[in-house]
């Protein structure tokens, strides 16, 4: 089902769904858009994407993370799953895959990919490979993926070095999928 008239400004996001108006007051909204089955809202200051909300068309926050506090939560079978992680760089929930992925980094610069089941259990932790830099989470070939910037060995003859790697939901192994644009 499609929503009508998504509107937002720096402190409010609103829309109409099934004839009913929905409004959320959130500070520092940078942008909001309609995804396949939710409203995606990014908040922050000075072009820093500090908080991300996935809000159902019915007006329920289904997924949230805050890069500054490390607080994250999502809904699983109607129950709220809460976590606090150090230094979240990016996060994405893949409901069809029963998977939540996080890119995190610590104070000494170690970047990791963390995979959780939607019930909140840690499935895997993978350090960033030496020859790749984790950038953000995405979807490629209808599977969870992570976009990485590669070193010289991952650069093609046209100078392209940004790639999608499919993430194995059971163990976090990365498999090259295609170029990322």
Secondary structure, 3 states (H helix, E strand, C coil): CCCEEEEECCCEEEEEECCEEEEEECCCEEEEEECCCEEEEEECCCCCCCEEEEEECCCCEEEEEECCCCEEEEEECCEEEEEECCCEEEEEEEHHHCEEEEEEECCCCCEEEEEEECCCCEEEEEECCCCEEEEEEEEECCEEEEEEEECHHHCCCCCCCEEEEEECCCCCCEEEEEECC
